[in-house]
Amino acid sequence: MTLYPALVVCEHCDSVYRKHDLDHDEVARCGRCRAVLYRASRLDIDHLLALTLTAAIVFVIANVSPVIRITVGGMHNEANLLQAISALSQGSALIVGLVAAATLFLVPLLQIVLLGWVLLFARAGRRAPGFGFAMRVLHHIRPWSMTEVFLLGVLVAIVKLSGMLNVIAGPGTYATVVLTVLVTVIAKRDVRILWGRLSGDTDVEWGT
Amino acid sequence: MTALAPRAHELGIVGCHTCGSACSADLPRCPRCGSPLHRRKPDSLARTWAFLIAALILYIPSNVLPVMYTSMLGRGEASTILHGVVEFWKSGSWDIALLIFIASVAVPSTKFLVLGTLLVTVQRRSTWARQQRARLYRFVELIGYWSMLDVVVVALVSALVQFHLLGTAEPRLGIVFFGLVVVLTMCAAMSFDPRLIWDDADGSE
């Protein structure tokens, strides 16, 4: 016996517990350090997939349309997320531009694409090709997803500029609001439950 | 109080970081997801110290150097992070000033203090306030990335204010250091292993 599916190990203090089924909205917490062990799984794959596809559409809108438009003395200018990132990447600030590109654009994009891929196959009760890889990547990039920080940044920038210019929040801002909610719902959720749900537990993929 | 649960090493079990399954401690890799298994994050203390000290060093230029250069109608001005906070405060937007202050000053400082405290207490194998320290760690993990706020604001303002003679804005070196501080403190928090808080002096290893 190498795997103990009935047990759960607290990631924050290494305490071991036997898993119990939880009721709706219940949360299992560690008795030693009070960290969350697991939550009631309301993971409905169809719902999650629908939200992921919505997020994909909103992601495109949020990135293509301008988030802020300013006018001053008859001139106007507008910028979307990608233009903001490229403005940051000028000259010596290139490194921080790359960080912004990764956390605001690339990581959320990967989250949506990989989750959509995994869920599409999970609907049929199967593991997607590259399931293990996708799940590992999803786990590792999760802390680096910063769509909500971008949203707050947009709001601060609007206030900052409105002191001296005429500022209008563009459609990109509204799309970012929706995207923030969707990414929070789908990507911050622990999808590790899929490991146990889908068949193929004994397929050891490593070493290939 | 009921008796506390046994700990993984007492049962010969290791929890997989990636997929969360409980595995036999003698396995090199998780049988379910193939990720390497380790009882504690490798070199946790040394790595966390390294990231934290690097972040602390870069935190100085990130506050001293200007993060943005703006020129309005020929009047140019390079502003630092704190300068931006003061400007907002003076113009009456105390709420935005507070928000930026929390994200850019309070959050990084809290991370330095908390991670430093956790490192020192773990190295002294202290049993003091373990549950509170565990909670502090989770708090730091939760707030860490909000510091990126200033980077986003500088990016947006630099992209928008491009009116040649009327007004321009561009990022300056300070924001590079600041962005790196955020990344480094996040790396520091991730390399710290909260399970070390609960390891006893007489416990295994």
Interface residues (C-beta under 8 A of the other chain):
Chain A: M1 T2 L3 Y4 P5 L7 V8 V9 C10 E11 H12 C13 D14 S15 V16 Y17 C30 G31 R32 C33 R34 A35 V67 I68 I70 V72 G73 M75 N77 E78 A79 Q83 A84 I85 S86 A87 L88 Q90 S92 A93 I95 V96 G97 V99 A100 T103 L104 G132 M135 R136 H139 H140 P143 W144 M146 V149 F150 L152 G153 V154 V156 A157 V159 K160 L161 G163 M164 L165 D190 R192 W195 G196 D201 V204 E205 W206 G207
Chain B: T2 L4 A5 P6 R7 A8 H9 L11 I13 V14 G15 H17 T18 C19 G20 S21 A22 C23 S24 L27 R29 P31 R32 C33 G34 S35 M72 F88 S91 S93 I96 L99 I100 A103 R130 Q131 A134 R135 Y137 R138 E141 Y145 W146 M148 L149 V151 V152 V153 V154 A155 L156 V157 S158 A159 L160 V161 Q162 F163 L166 G167 E170 P171 R172 L173 I175 V176 F178 G179 L180 V182 V183 M186 M190 P194 R195 I197 W198
